[in-house]
Amino acid sequence: MALGHRIPCVGLFGTCGASTWRSAFIARYQSEDIRYFNPQVADWRPEYADIEAQHLARDEIILFPVTGETYGFGSLAETGFSILQALQADPIRNIILMVDEVLNHELESDALAFQESLRARRLVNAHIRQLNRANVFIVQDLAEMLRLSVELYRFSTDVIEGQQKHRNWKRSNNVG
């Protein structure tokens, strides 16, 4: 799909479960009329998997935070596949990643899971730091992720608006 025919959308992937990280993002996006997709729903059904996969393949901006609220084994395992799928579907989309290397202290009660999660987080961070792509951003915290996602969304809409103006100018001037 050509950039000029896209409608920018921010995909809010990453940590799910009881996490509330999306709340601040959704509030900001709604206040600024930014289109987004939230895969975390109260009543998840199997058919939602296809909708999620479509958004992962098509959204202009993909957010993938793995917060320290959970062990995050599912999100950590999914990170590499999600990045690969997003880049294969469209190599110029923007992906913003954040993997907390610190876990909430409540998770220490399962020492083995706690240590394995820390190990997996360090490995994932080491691997994503090796990505050399101008459109893959690694951020340190959710505030930076939110700020960058808004900037990238605005840039995308400016580009699309500029392309539309150019097409309209060409049409009105009978050019190409």
ChimeraX attribute file (.defattr): number of C-alpha atoms within 10 A of each C-alpha:
attribute: neighborCount
match mode: 1-to-1
recipient: residues
	/A:1	8
	/A:2	6
	/A:3	16
	/A:4	15
	/A:5	10
	/A:6	14
	/A:7	13
	/A:8	22
	/A:9	19
	/A:10	26
	/A:11	24
	/A:12	24
	/A:13	23
	/A:14	26
	/A:15	25
	/A:16	21
	/A:17	11
	/A:18	9
	/A:19	14
	/A:20	12
	/A:21	16
	/A:22	18
	/A:23	10
	/A:24	13
	/A:25	22
	/A:26	18
	/A:27	12
	/A:28	15
	/A:29	18
	/A:30	12
	/A:31	9
	/A:32	11
	/A:33	9
	/A:34	19
	/A:35	15
	/A:36	20
	/A:37	17
	/A:38	13
	/A:39	18
	/A:40	19
	/A:41	10
	/A:42	7
	/A:43	6
	/A:44	10
	/A:45	8
	/A:46	7
	/A:47	8
	/A:48	14
	/A:49	11
	/A:50	10
	/A:51	13
	/A:52	17
	/A:53	14
	/A:54	11
	/A:55	22
	/A:56	24
	/A:57	21
	/A:58	21
	/A:59	24
	/A:60	24
	/A:61	27
	/A:62	28
	/A:63	22
	/A:64	24
	/A:65	26
	/A:66	25
	/A:67	24
	/A:68	20
	/A:69	20
	/A:70	20
	/A:71	24
	/A:72	24
	/A:73	16
	/A:74	13
	/A:75	20
	/A:76	22
	/A:77	13
	/A:78	13
	/A:79	21
	/A:80	14
	/A:81	11
	/A:82	20
	/A:83	20
	/A:84	12
	/A:85	15
	/A:86	24
	/A:87	19
	/A:88	12
	/A:89	14
	/A:90	16
	/A:91	12
	/A:92	16
	/A:93	21
	/A:94	24
	/A:95	24
	/A:96	20
	/A:97	24
	/A:98	21
	/A:99	27
	/A:100	20
	/A:101	18
	/A:102	14
	/A:103	19
	/A:104	13
	/A:105	10
	/A:106	10
	/A:107	16
	/A:108	13
	/A:109	9
	/A:110	10
	/A:111	10
	/A:112	10
	/A:113	15
	/A:114	19
	/A:115	15
	/A:116	13
	/A:117	22
	/A:118	19
	/A:119	12
	/A:120	18
	/A:121	25
	/A:122	15
	/A:123	14
	/A:124	17
	/A:125	17
	/A:126	11
	/A:127	11
	/A:128	18
	/A:129	12
	/A:130	8
	/A:131	12
	/A:132	9
	/A:133	12
	/A:134	10
	/A:135	15
	/A:136	20
	/A:137	18
	/A:138	19
	/A:139	17
	/A:140	13
	/A:141	14
	/A:142	21
	/A:143	12
	/A:144	13
	/A:145	21
	/A:146	19
	/A:147	12
	/A:148	15
	/A:149	23
	/A:150	18
	/A:151	11
	/A:152	16
	/A:153	20
	/A:154	15
	/A:155	13
	/A:156	22
	/A:157	18
	/A:158	12
	/A:159	14
	/A:160	18
	/A:161	13
	/A:162	13
	/A:163	15
	/A:164	14
	/A:165	12
	/A:166	12
	/A:167	15
	/A:168	13
	/A:169	12
	/A:170	12
	/A:171	11
	/A:172	9
	/A:173	9
	/A:174	8
	/A:175	9
	/A:176	6
